């Protein structure tokens, strides 16, 4: 009975471990110049690594959702 209880507790502890990590760039990197959707030239720049603060990760997820579904948020052309 005690062995069963110990094995159940061990499984629960292993299942609750936080081993899911996000892969983020550790260094800054250069974003090359490009032309946007209006045909205007965008200068190249150096992108800094993203902070690991919880609020920064949450804001990045919200931003990713917005840009993936941005058709919902744009005004319709008449």
Secondary structure in CASP SS format (residue, H / E / C, confidence):
PFRMAT SS
TARGET T0000
AUTHOR 0000-0000-0000
METHOD secondary structure of the structure
MODEL  1
X C 1.00
X H 1.00
X H 1.00
X H 1.00
X H 1.00
X H 1.00
X H 1.00
X H 1.00
X H 1.00
X H 1.00
X H 1.00
X H 1.00
X H 1.00
X H 1.00
X H 1.00
X C 1.00
X C 1.00
X C 1.00
X C 1.00
X C 1.00
X C 1.00
X C 1.00
X C 1.00
X C 1.00
X C 1.00
X C 1.00
X C 1.00
X C 1.00
X E 1.00
X E 1.00
X E 1.00
X C 1.00
X C 1.00
X E 1.00
X E 1.00
X C 1.00
X C 1.00
X C 1.00
X C 1.00
X C 1.00
X E 1.00
X E 1.00
X C 1.00
X C 1.00
X E 1.00
X E 1.00
X E 1.00
X C 1.00
X C 1.00
X C 1.00
X C 1.00
X C 1.00
X C 1.00
X H 1.00
X H 1.00
X H 1.00
X H 1.00
X H 1.00
X H 1.00
X H 1.00
X H 1.00
X H 1.00
X H 1.00
X H 1.00
X H 1.00
X H 1.00
X H 1.00
X H 1.00
X C 1.00
X H 1.00
X H 1.00
X H 1.00
X C 1.00
X C 1.00
X C 1.00
X C 1.00
X C 1.00
X C 1.00
END
